[in-house]
């Protein structure tokens, strides 16, 4: 399943992620006539995290600190997931750009958010050939060993007691048929022993964290996965501390879910380590994508030591390969068929304790504009079943304010910038029926469209 085009894309992906986080992180609103389809909080069995927890597992997402201020992003994260992995914020260039000078602000933001919601946190990643600051590659072997061990120790001790599992070493093996180690400053200067040394240093730094090796293109049995398998087997035989193996599981049409995916997970588990699906995304759409997601989820459930699944992002638009629409939520946070397939495979139900078919979507349009203000209109549409009520949030920019509203009953958060709108005699809607409410925004120089948040049906 190893192909050159996949390798090329994979080698580029860290920077793609960083650039996409920068370019898209500033866009947090819906343009005219855009549609958002989001369910609000529901019972445990009707969310990914809740359904996974009922199976003794977690279901997590890669998170970018820059998006946490976007209401639909945070709401979807908090409702659906019970674990997080910082996407880029814990990588070497993010936390130690200059030698022995550590900056944890963005990573701390994610950790604090996750702790506040009772989520597990995976640390990603301590030793990796990519996203290294330039000074690392220029060190002598002696200095590099010191710097590597210092980095592991300082980062892990900063988060001691907060991180469930660490990707201690990431992507240390080559693609292809050689099973060889990848060239990197660590491999080239410290030799094969650097991985073992990293794991021993990590155990000393935080004895209670799970220590994982993480890689891609190891999802089925092949030369690369065999090399990782042999390393893990050797580590277990010699008492090298390793607790888990991460399988990134980035799939597309050229590199699909392998037929021996479950068997491969099982053979690693049989070595006495946990296995985790750490960066899952599957390019495609519709039933084909849904079926692939279902197979991955079922494989994890079939392996008792598969402790959890992490998808590499929340909505498609923030994915490192957004054009392939590889995630469970569309650009407007609507649940895709793949979401429903995963939830069903986990044994969850979309009925939310009896309300499951009660869903709604919203659309927004600017209807009028004057010299200092504009009117916005939100249309609420019931899903395939009748609803008896709905709730929609509207968030305006810092310079803006909402002056008047109609056809709804508003309430406000403490900032005065987030309005929660509920029905005012227009909450009972038949299947597919619509209702609406409107408001006037005082622009104060900012003509940006408001953010229309999740629609919760009852």
Number of C-alpha atoms within 10 A of each C-alpha: 17 17 12 10 10 17 16 10 13 16 12 13 15 17 14 16 19 15 13 17 21 14 11 13 17 11 11 18 21 19 16 16 14 13 20 24 24 24 25 20 16 18 18 19 22 25 26 25 28 24 26 28 18 14 15 13 23 24 26 31 25 23 26 26 20 16 19 17 11 17 20 24 20 15 18 20 23 19 20 23 26 25 27 28 31 25 24 24 26 23 24 25 18 19 22 19 18 15 13 12 9 17 17 15 14 18 24 17 17 23 24 14 17 22 16 10 15 12 21 21 23 25 29 26 23 22 24 20 17 17 15 17 17 11 11 19 15 11 15 13 16 10 11 19 18 12 16 18 20 16 23 23 20 15 22 24 15 15 17 16 12 19 21 17 19 24 24 25 22 20 20 23 22 17 23 16 11 11 16 15 18 15 14 15 19 23 17 13 17 17 14 13 10 19 21 16 17 20 24 18 21 26 21 14 20 19 14 14 21 22 26 27 23 27 23 23 27 27 27 21 20 17 20 25 22 16 20 23 19 14 14 23 17 13 16 16 10 9 9 17 22 22 19 25 25 25 23 23 27 23 24 17 10 12 16 15 21 19 12 13 18 22 17 21 27 21 15 23 19 14 16 15 22 24 28 24 25 28 24 22 27 29 22 19 17 10 13 14 25 20 16 23 27 20 19 22 22 16 20 23 21 14 18 14 20 26 19 24 27 24 25 29 27 26 22 23 22 23 22 25 20 17 11 16 22 30 30 28 22 19 19 21 23 19 18 18 19 25 20 21 22 24 23 19 20 27 15 24 20 19 15 18 12 11 16 17 18 23 25 32 23 24 19 24 17 18 12 11 14 9 9 12 19 18 19 19 20 21 16 27 24 27 20 14 16 19 23 14 19 25 21 23 21 21 24 22 17 12 12 20 18 20 11 12 17 13 16 20 15 19 12 14 10 6 8 14 18 23 20 17 21 20 19 13 11 17 21 17 20 15 17 16 16 18 19 18 20 20 19 20 23 21 22 14 11 15 16 13 21 23 21 27 28 27 23 22 26 18
